[in-house]
Amino acid sequence: MDIPWIIDLDDHEASGIRDFTRYHANGEREEVMSAVMDGLGPHGLYNITDTIMCKMPTGVTPEEASKMNHEHRLGFELFFVDSGSMYLYLEGRRCIIKEGDILQLQPTQMHSMASIEDVKWRGFFHDLDSFNTSIAVNQVASRLGPDVKQDPAFQKAQGTKDHRRHEQPTFVDVPAETVNAVKNPARPLAKFDFPCLTVKVIVPRWENWGVTELVLGEMKAGTRIRWGYHPCREQYYVRRGKVKLSLFGEERIAGKSCVINVPMLAPFSLEALEDAEVYDVGGQTEWFNFLLDYHSLRTYSPERLAEALPALKERDGVAIEAIE
Ligand SMILES: [Fe+2]
């Protein structure tokens, strides 16, 4: 089946995304959870959910609201905090994360959250069997009836082994800036400036077991990037601004909160219609190593750059043909 080229996370109805609401005992909403894309391949890549983590219910303290403390044995979770704020409890520490932050959780990191306000919580995962087949499960459940999802035998047959529950967490308060898992584009690990583009490394590959990395392209309005034949599916998340996708002779607009999917090998271009922040959430291109070597060549041996570049691009899966 063809993948949807553009998915607007701010418009679930238009994007065909189904929402499931969970409630607290007092009837207030706890979360509105939506499976956006199931995972692909042995690492369950390109797996996305979009959740509203609802404000803590009336009369409940943050500590009581943080009882969902858990870890993932093998799964990696990356969340864009796209509105509101929440307490994050992480391995004995607590901090406040807010709109603009990005949370990168590695396996075995014990975590729970308590929302101070409603939080738009956009999740991008790999190696996480909890959400890897959510859409497939929902499709079967829609045929068998909604109660089937509560059936222990149905749950067991899904084979998820990744989730491990823990006790309600104790904690000390710390600033978010001191917690490595809390990322923000204002504090990139590395930054590379080009005339019409700034590339920021937000999550390096070594924090993702070598499987993915998270890189942000800050495109100035009018910038156009063209890709040739690329070896993997490409997946981007537009967090700010607006870009035009050109693919197979068609043009589509992706604004704020849109996911862009491009089938493997298919040449395409992205053009910033206004200043835009575009994250490579598929994470297959080895941008960080490529940019470090590119910068080294430009600094130490500029005369070798033109000759060395094709091999460098091939090694790191960089299929960009032009930045205009
Ligand atoms: Fe989790």
Boltz pocket constraint, residues with backbone or C-beta under 6 A from the ligand:
constraints:
  - pocket:
      binder: B
      contacts: [[A, 70], [A, 71], [A, 72], [A, 77], [A, 111]]
      max_distance: 6.0
